[in-house]
């Protein structure tokens, strides 16, 4: 199983989502749009999820899940 988490800095729900995946031992790629060294931007996220309005935005095994509340 593999996940992608679109996140930003100081996001409590992003931290909770990553902790949940860690606890379940699910590998994830974080795409932080706030990190100055990250190649990812808000525009990149909106190409993947055009109606994204909150963080995190999560995909598991290439299937769009939504936010943290959709994981639990």
MMTF fields as JSON, N, C-alpha, C and O atoms, coordinates in Angstrom:
{
  "mmtfVersion": "1.0.0",
  "mmtfProducer": "UNKNOWN",
  "numBonds": 287,
  "numAtoms": 288,
  "numGroups": 72,
  "numChains": 1,
  "numModels": 1,
  "chainsPerModel": [1],
  "groupsPerChain": [72],
  "chainIdList": ["A"],
  "bondAtomList": [4, 2, 8, 6, 12, 10, 16, 14, 20, 18, 24, 22, 28, 26, 32, 30, 36, 34, 40, 38, 44, 42, 48, 46, 52, 50, 56, 54, 60, 58, 64, 62, 68, 66, 72, 70, 76, 74, 80, 78, 84, 82, 88, 86, 92, 90, 96, 94, 100, 98, 104, 102, 108, 106, 112, 110, 116, 114, 120, 118, 124, 122, 128, 126, 132, 130, 136, 134, 140, 138, 144, 142, 148, 146, 152, 150, 156, 154, 160, 158, 164, 162, 168, 166, 172, 170, 176, 174, 180, 178, 184, 182, 188, 186, 192, 190, 196, 194, 200, 198, 204, 202, 208, 206, 212, 210, 216, 214, 220, 218, 224, 222, 228, 226, 232, 230, 236, 234, 240, 238, 244, 242, 248, 246, 252, 250, 256, 254, 260, 258, 264, 262, 268, 266, 272, 270, 276, 274, 280, 278, 284, 282],
  "bondOrderList": [1, 1, 1, 1, 1, 1, 1, 1, 1, 1, 1, 1, 1, 1, 1, 1, 1, 1, 1, 1, 1, 1, 1, 1, 1, 1, 1, 1, 1, 1, 1, 1, 1, 1, 1, 1, 1, 1, 1, 1, 1, 1, 1, 1, 1, 1, 1, 1, 1, 1, 1, 1, 1, 1, 1, 1, 1, 1, 1, 1, 1, 1, 1, 1, 1, 1, 1, 1, 1, 1, 1],
  "groupList": [{"groupName": "UNK", "atomNameList": ["N", "CA", "C", "O"], "elementList": ["N", "C", "C", "O"], "formalChargeList": [0, 0, 0, 0], "bondAtomList": [1, 0, 2, 1, 3, 2], "bondOrderList": [1, 1, 2], "singleLetterCode": "X", "chemCompType": "L-PEPTIDE LINKING"}],
  "groupTypeList": [0, 0, 0, 0, 0, 0, 0, 0, 0, 0, 0, 0, 0, 0, 0, 0, 0, 0, 0, 0, 0, 0, 0, 0, 0, 0, 0, 0, 0, 0, 0, 0, 0, 0, 0, 0, 0, 0, 0, 0, 0, 0, 0, 0, 0, 0, 0, 0, 0, 0, 0, 0, 0, 0, 0, 0, 0, 0, 0, 0, 0, 0, 0, 0, 0, 0, 0, 0, 0, 0, 0, 0],
  "groupIdList": [1, 2, 3, 4, 5, 6, 7, 8, 9, 10, 11, 12, 13, 14, 15, 16, 17, 18, 19, 20, 21, 22, 23, 24, 25, 26, 27, 28, 29, 30, 31, 32, 33, 34, 35, 36, 37, 38, 39, 40, 41, 42, 43, 44, 45, 46, 47, 48, 49, 50, 51, 52, 53, 54, 55, 56, 57, 58, 59, 60, 61, 62, 63, 64, 65, 66, 67, 68, 69, 70, 71, 72],
  "secStructList": [7, 3, 3, 3, 3, 3, 3, 7, 6, 6, 7, 2, 2, 2, 2, 2, 2, 2, 2, 2, 2, 2, 2, 6, 6, 7, 3, 3, 3, 3, 3, 3, 1, 1, 7, 6, 6, 7, 1, 7, 7, 2, 2, 2, 2, 2, 2, 2, 7, 6, 6, 7, 7, 1, 1, 7, 3, 3, 3, 3, 6, 6, 3, 3, 3, 3, 1, 2, 2, 2, 2, 7],
  "xCoordList": [0.841, 0.0, 0.895, 1.945, 0.46, 1.241, 0.284, -0.813, 0.713, -0.13, 0.641, 1.87, -0.103, 0.438, -0.379, -1.609, 0.316, -0.342, 0.108, 1.29, -0.83, -0.57, -0.771, -1.84, 0.247, 0.198, 0.764, 1.256, 0.677, 1.326, 1.831, 1.432, 2.692, 3.279, 2.217, 1.219, 2.456, 1.597, 0.145, -0.773, -0.047, -1.394, -1.613, -0.998, -2.485, -2.721, -3.299, -2.942, -4.188, -4.783, -3.791, -3.892, -2.829, -1.756, -0.915, -0.575, -0.583, 0.206, -0.555, 0.037, -1.854, -2.658, -2.721, -2.635, -2.868, -2.933, -1.614, -1.613, -0.499, 0.809, 1.024, 1.567, 0.603, 0.742, -0.097, 0.351, -1.306, -2.171, -1.539, -1.539, -1.006, -0.34, 0.9, 1.164, 1.666, 2.835, 2.411, 3.034, 1.348, 0.872, 0.422, 0.574, -0.135, -0.583, 0.524, 0.322, 1.712, 2.887, 2.632, 3.017, 1.98, 1.724, 2.718, 2.775, 3.494, 4.462, 3.711, 2.711, 4.195, 3.58, 4.637, 5.734, 4.263, 5.057, 4.355, 3.174, 5.069, 4.488, 4.824, 5.974, 3.815, 3.99, 3.589, 2.443, 4.574, 4.336, 4.447, 5.504, 3.356, 3.353, 3.946, 4.168, 4.208, 4.785, 6.298, 6.937, 6.877, 8.322, 9.064, 8.836, 9.949, 10.647, 11.533, 11.893, 11.888, 12.737, 11.935, 12.502, 10.632, 9.77, 9.488, 9.3, 9.458, 9.117, 7.611, 7.184, 6.793, 5.339, 4.733, 5.199, 3.685, 2.999, 1.493, 0.996, 0.784, -0.679, -1.242, -2.217, -0.639, -1.109, -1.0, -1.875, 0.08, 0.233, -0.904, -1.494, -1.198, -2.297, -3.609, -4.372, -3.877, -5.145, -5.278, -6.392, -4.168, -4.238, -4.719, -5.446, -4.306, -4.715, -6.12, -6.912, -6.424, -7.708, -8.231, -8.002, -8.93, -9.35, -10.171, -10.107, -10.928, -11.781, -11.187, -11.906, -9.901, -9.261, -9.366, -9.016, -9.857, -9.993, -9.364, -9.325, -8.873, -8.305, -7.152, -6.904, -6.457, -5.325, -5.542, -6.152, -5.044, -4.345, -5.319, -6.526, -4.762, -5.475, -4.724, -3.51, -5.438, -4.803, -5.246, -6.421, -4.26, -4.491, -3.888, -2.788, -4.594, -4.042, -4.18, -5.269, -3.051, -3.003, -3.652, -4.446, -3.295, -3.737, -5.229, -5.751, -5.919, -7.341, -7.485, -6.917, -8.235, -8.449, -9.321, -10.424, -8.81, -9.531, -10.217, -11.387, -9.473, -9.973, -9.125, -7.905, -9.759, -9.044, -8.884, -9.262, -8.306, -8.059, -9.338, -9.331, -10.43, -11.692, -12.208, -12.987, -11.788, -12.211, -11.37, -11.743, -10.232, -9.356, -9.834, -9.612, -10.487, -10.815, -12.228, -12.656],
  "yCoordList": [-1.17, 0.0, 1.245, 1.274, 2.253, 3.477, 4.667, 4.607, 5.752, 6.939, 8.181, 8.223, 9.176, 10.502, 11.48, 11.47, 12.32, 13.329, 14.704, 15.038, 15.5, 16.905, 17.635, 17.545, 18.36, 18.981, 20.39, 20.864, 21.045, 22.336, 22.417, 21.618, 23.365, 23.523, 23.91, 24.554, 23.502, 23.859, 23.441, 24.15, 22.299, 21.766, 20.568, 19.516, 20.734, 19.673, 18.415, 17.301, 18.589, 17.412, 16.701, 15.491, 17.444, 16.816, 15.939, 14.808, 16.466, 15.702, 14.461, 13.39, 14.594, 13.447, 12.383, 11.189, 12.811, 11.858, 11.101, 9.885, 11.81, 11.155, 10.189, 9.102, 10.574, 9.693, 8.432, 7.338, 8.573, 7.417, 6.463, 5.249, 7.004, 6.153, 5.496, 4.324, 6.239, 5.649, 4.493, 3.431, 4.699, 3.645, 2.408, 1.288, 2.609, 1.475, 0.928, 0.0, 1.549, 1.14, 1.225, 0.338, 2.302, 2.561, 3.621, 4.719, 3.285, 4.223, 5.377, 5.164, 6.596, 7.738, 8.705, 8.825, 9.375, 10.463, 11.753, 11.939, 12.63, 13.912, 14.957, 15.093, 15.686, 16.777, 18.073, 18.517, 18.665, 19.854, 21.094, 21.366, 21.84, 23.011, 24.252, 25.261, 24.194, 25.324, 25.258, 26.276, 24.093, 23.919, 24.613, 24.316, 25.536, 26.302, 25.439, 25.856, 24.238, 23.348, 22.302, 21.506, 22.305, 21.341, 21.804, 22.995, 20.869, 21.239, 21.399, 21.817, 21.075, 21.053, 22.419, 23.135, 22.77, 24.047, 23.817, 22.715, 24.87, 24.804, 24.466, 23.722, 25.003, 24.722, 23.238, 22.678, 22.597, 21.147, 20.389, 19.474, 20.789, 20.146, 20.331, 19.376, 21.526, 21.794, 21.066, 20.862, 20.675, 19.826, 18.426, 17.782, 17.962, 16.632, 16.65, 15.738, 17.697, 17.818, 19.235, 20.123, 19.455, 20.813, 21.554, 22.781, 20.851, 21.508, 21.486, 21.712, 21.222, 21.161, 22.513, 23.546, 22.491, 23.724, 23.602, 24.575, 22.41, 22.193, 21.201, 20.604, 21.044, 20.121, 19.201, 19.587, 17.98, 17.379, 16.896, 16.8, 16.6, 15.901, 14.585, 14.587, 13.464, 12.159, 11.23, 11.157, 10.526, 9.444, 8.183, 8.221, 7.071, 5.783, 4.826, 4.626, 4.237, 3.349, 4.004, 3.386, 5.274, 6.067, 6.389, 6.912, 6.085, 6.4, 7.617, 7.652, 8.607, 9.811, 9.504, 8.975, 9.842, 9.615, 10.896, 10.881, 12.005, 13.283, 13.737, 13.57, 14.313, 14.829, 13.784, 12.623, 14.239, 13.348, 12.684, 11.497, 13.427, 12.891, 11.724, 10.908, 11.64, 10.535, 9.271, 8.18, 9.433, 8.29, 7.469, 6.259, 8.138, 7.46, 6.904, 6.305],
  "zCoordList": [0.0, 0.0, 0.0, 0.642, -0.725, -0.861, -0.831, -1.386, -0.173, -0.07, -0.502, -0.45, -0.921, -1.208, -0.371, -0.408, 0.379, 1.206, 0.752, 0.839, 0.269, -0.022, 1.289, 1.892, 1.739, 3.054, 3.017, 1.994, 4.174, 4.351, 5.787, 6.634, 6.057, 7.383, 8.41, 8.085, 9.656, 10.792, 10.609, 11.02, 9.995, 9.745, 10.679, 10.5, 11.668, 12.651, 12.004, 12.386, 11.028, 10.39, 9.479, 9.278, 8.922, 8.146, 9.066, 8.718, 10.24, 11.217, 11.675, 11.811, 11.913, 12.336, 11.236, 11.522, 9.993, 8.877, 8.74, 8.546, 8.84, 8.732, 9.894, 9.699, 11.101, 12.26, 12.087, 12.43, 11.561, 11.333, 10.324, 10.53, 9.243, 8.25, 8.837, 8.569, 9.634, 10.301, 11.195, 11.181, 11.974, 12.882, 12.127, 12.614, 10.935, 10.124, 9.222, 8.439, 9.367, 8.589, 7.079, 6.318, 6.67, 5.261, 4.793, 5.347, 3.775, 3.212, 2.557, 1.872, 2.768, 2.094, 1.581, 2.126, 0.526, -0.03, 0.38, 0.088, 1.047, 1.433, 0.383, -0.033, -0.034, -0.996, -0.296, -0.371, 0.388, 1.195, 0.314, -0.254, 0.203, -0.671, -0.003, -0.673, 1.31, 2.046, 2.177, 2.445, 1.995, 2.185, 1.048, -0.125, 1.399, 0.361, -0.531, -1.632, -0.069, -0.863, -1.63, -2.38, -1.445, -2.117, -3.549, -3.794, -4.479, -5.865, -6.069, -7.145, -5.054, -5.208, -4.906, -4.02, -5.653, -5.489, -5.348, -5.579, -4.968, -4.903, -6.277, -6.385, -7.313, -8.675, -8.998, -9.658, -8.529, -8.732, -8.044, -8.618, -6.803, -6.075, -6.826, -6.978, -7.291, -7.965, -9.297, -9.779, -9.895, -11.085, -10.701, -11.457, -9.519, -9.037, -8.446, -8.682, -7.673, -6.985, -7.223, -6.402, -8.337, -8.708, -7.653, -7.586, -6.838, -5.836, -4.436, -3.463, -4.312, -2.992, -2.303, -2.874, -1.058, -0.284, 1.098, 1.851, 1.436, 2.761, 2.665, 1.617, 3.784, 3.856, 5.029, 6.026, 4.917, 3.79, 2.718, 2.941, 1.56, 0.495, 0.314, 0.107, 0.391, 0.502, -0.619, -0.977, -1.158, -2.119, -1.523, -0.972, -1.625, -1.209, -2.375, -2.915, -2.753, -3.919, -5.138, -5.848, -5.363, -6.517, -6.508, -7.492, -5.414, -5.288, -4.384, -3.293, -4.83, -4.047, -2.838, -2.972, -1.649, -0.403, 0.067, 0.449, 0.035, 0.541, 1.701, 1.686, 2.71, 3.873, 4.964, 4.809, 6.079, 7.214, 7.699, 8.026, 7.75, 8.252, 7.413, 7.905, 6.171, 5.301, 5.534, 5.103, 6.219, 6.491, 7.692, 7.757, 8.631, 9.886, 9.886, 10.873]
}
